Amino acid sequence: MNAPMITMRSSALAAALVLVSGHGEAQGTASLLLDIRPGASSSNVNAMIGGDDAVYFLATTGCSPSCTGGLFRSDGTTAGTYQVSFPGQTGTPRSPLLYHQGRLFFGGATAATGQELFVAVGGTATLVRDIAPGTASSSYRDLTAGPGGVIYFFAQEASSGLELWRTDGTPSGTLLVKDIQPGPTSGIRNPLTPNGKYLVPYEGHVYFEATDGMSGYELWRSDGTNAGTVRVADLQSGSGSSSPQHLTSANGLLYFTATTTAAGHEPYAFDGTSVISLGDLYVGTNGSIPIPGSGGTSFVEANGTVFFTARNSTNGYELWKTDGTASGTSEVIDLFPGFDGSFPGSFANLGDLLLFQAEDDGSFGRYPFRSDGTAAGTTRLSSTLIQTGQIFALQGAQRAVFTSGSLSTQLYRTDGTSAGTVLHQTLRAGGSSQPGSYLAWRDKIFFTADNGATGLEPWVMSSMAYSQPFGFGCAGTGGLVPRIESGAAPTLGNSSFRIELDRALPFAPAFLGMGFVPFDFAIGGGCSLYFLPPPFPFFPTTTDANGEAAITIPIPNLFLYEGLVMDTQYFVVDPLGALSGLALSGGLRTVLQFQ
């Protein structure tokens, strides 16, 4: 980003930091959080989410004779990890979980309602709405927070089937958005296609797959109103379905895959107005993208480029990249020549690099790789770690952690170089610890692992330094939502750390707000505030001709600030801004560490 640069005075930052100094640890030893299900049996921790003051998850507590479980919360300490129960609740809480604006949403039941959506504030849980009246269950699924504090989900009841709903957490504010396929037949596919992404926010709407009964399953979007819930495109005309999959908001576009009789399963992008074909990469009807539900592809952005897995008529499934146009879509490298392919997966963004795993030698071993988007810059990180699994990285970080090993899977870390790809910690001597299900929460990383004595249980370690965007911005001129991101790793002593702004009105005054307490509050116009206002100041800048700006924040090299969590957000003066002449970015959460 070649934006005008404003340098915040070190004294200004220090004045703010001294009030909220952190006392964390450098990324180091991981430890068992709690043996929830005592003994060698696993508690099957799942659905981990972060809240303002704790992490929440579901776990199995016993299986005698049938398995039961509960809802847990943790502040990252053993003493602060315990089961949460609510009066009147029966049975086991169910996923998905969502924490939004100080409230925890989860699936619960009472003797009178069956499984429905509940919301908890403090120690009290209340029914959001008995959508399927009486003891019937609404089978709610896929909770997603959208712009302006609205929560979207799918639910079903007898008269409308499975459809799109919205809630503000109150019975009166919980409404059927639209009966997309009128009558008791569902407009939402049931069961959902297993690709893991069903309701995806993008530019003031949520996007999803649905059918109105006249066309097949196609790409739809909603602004939360009946009239604003519409089909985006009918890619497979008539009653056939294009079955859009892998919906991902990245680099200012909505990416997805879809299937047509003419081209097979291929990649597409949507710019808010038009659907863009990224090409018939495997010419003909065979399709370039792995079959829906196989989990073989996803879109991920790294350094302004979007990567995914695809094949053509010559090469098997390999690493591809795109800028959102057909002419800018190409194969990065043929790692495993021939039609078998290396089948890249487990994509993660580490700074300017893409990390992934792939098989490039026919040994059925999955090696860790890095790529800068060029063939020359795509290389193995190790030739001995042949069981590489999940890779976990955070934006603005200098390190990632992943599961790998030669004879047993353990916890490794990498800085994106071969020399810096090393064993982080042996969690289980002489066996596979199977670390996975990572979640970053403030200055900690939660994950699951098996030390050989406890089964798969929750573990925790301090995080690396990182800056991670969160929440939603609200649009200005041209419908563009300002974007906030970091320009360097927030390591202690980094005098060139900066917070960047783009996709804003050119030559406009802008202000960076900063806070140190978790905050998420809807303030109107579809906008939310992600930091507590003064006493902490706003820092001014001005966007350039490209609508870009940046503020440099010199970070002191002081142990006092280790583990400090800082939330920032840009405000742009824009006559057409959604908030009374202001356009807002989403939030950026920054954790300061030595590495």
Sequence and secondary structure as in RCSB ss.txt:
>XXXX:A:sequence
MNAPMITMRSSALAAALVLVSGHGEAQGTASLLLDIRPGASSSNVNAMIGGDDAVYFLATTGCSPSCTGGLFRSD
GTTAGTYQVSFPGQTGTPRSPLLYHQGRLFFGGATAATGQELFVAVGGTATLVRDIAPGTASSSYRDLTAGPGGV
IYFFAQEASSGLELWRTDGTPSGTLLVKDIQPGPTSGIRNPLTPNGKYLVPYEGHVYFEATDGMSGYELWRSDGT
NAGTVRVADLQSGSGSSSPQHLTSANGLLYFTATTTAAGHEPYAFDGTSVISLGDLYVGTNGSIPIPGSGGTSFV
EANGTVFFTARNSTNGYELWKTDGTASGTSEVIDLFPGFDGSFPGSFANLGDLLLFQAEDDGSFGRYPFRSDGTA
AGTTRLSSTLIQTGQIFALQGAQRAVFTSGSLSTQLYRTDGTSAGTVLHQTLRAGGSSQPGSYLAWRDKIFFTAD
NGATGLEPWVMSSMAYSQPFGFGCAGTGGLVPRIESGAAPTLGNSSFRIELDRALPFAPAFLGMGFVPFDFAIGG
GCSLYFLPPPFPFFPTTTDANGEAAITIPIPNLFLYEGLVMDTQYFVVDPLGALSGLALSGGLRTVLQFQ
>XXXX:A:secstr
    EEE  HHHHHHHHTTS      S   EE   SS SSS    EEEEE SS EEEEEEEEESSSEEEEEEEES
SSSTTEEEE  TT  S  EEEEEEETTEEEEEEEETTTEEEEEEEETTEEEES  SS TT     EEEEE GGG 
EEEEEEETTTEEEEEEESSSSTT EEEE SS SSS SS SS  TTS  SEEETTEEEEEE  SSS SEEEEESSS
STT EEEE SS TT     EEEEEETTEEEEEEEETTTEEEEEEE SS EEE   SSTTTT SS  TTS     E
EETTEEEEEE  SSS BEEEEESSSSTT EEEE SSTTTTB   EEEEEETTEEEEEE  SSSS BEEEEESSSS
TT EES SS  B   EEE TT S EEEEE SSS EEEEESSSSTT EEEE SSTTS    EEEEEETTEEEEEEE
 SSS EEEEEEE   EEEEES  B  GGG   EEEESS  BTT TT EEEEESS TT EEEEEEESS   EEEET
TEEE S  TTS EEEEE  TTS EEEE      GGGTT EEEEEEEEE TT TTTSEEEEEEEEEE B  
